[in-house]
């Protein structure tokens, strides 16, 4: 079956620190992988995606590489800002159903000045 | 434009009320989704519509009734809800719901529902 295991939070970092949020997955076939971000009181926004092995998704300084050999899609950012404080969800899209998304549990990031 | 709009933003209703949530997109997407998100949890899929037809119902209680009147609109009719139904209800859309497509789902801001 499909599942996503995501690094437990919460994570608290100082501004300009390096961020890594781990994400591993189990899936049938070759799913597409996503990172979504949810700011307080808002819906989910797509942060980045990758559709095949070795693809790197990037956006707003965030990056994640689709690693088939380790079934991972870790999120990284070199220098976080206070405005990056949010909940981050790793997700995969179902290869057999109706493009369903399977989400990890979410990681809450707080960046302090 | 990757905007999905949802109304209302907040809704408070009693257990005997009937209300509706509305979702709209104008991206030409043919797949639309309803999710339920409880506090500090990831979204859970409720329904999927593909080309205006219900394709997935994730064993959702009948007090939730979805409707897709056209390719741009998705409604969720609510009746006789319970307090445990209080949650953030998210709508999303994607180009298609074709298995394996990996089409990105774009989410609306959600409706925060409180059932008294």
Interface residues (C-beta under 8 A of the other chain):
Chain A: X29 X31 X32 X34 X36 X42 X43 X44 X45 X46 X49 X51 X89 X93 X94 X95 X96 X97 X98 X99 X100 X101 X103 X104 X105 X106
Chain B: X2 X4 X6 X31 X40 X41 X42 X43 X45 X48 X50 X55 X56 X88 X90 X92 X94 X96 X97 X98 X99 X100 X101 X102 X103 X104 X105 X106 X107 X108 X109 X110
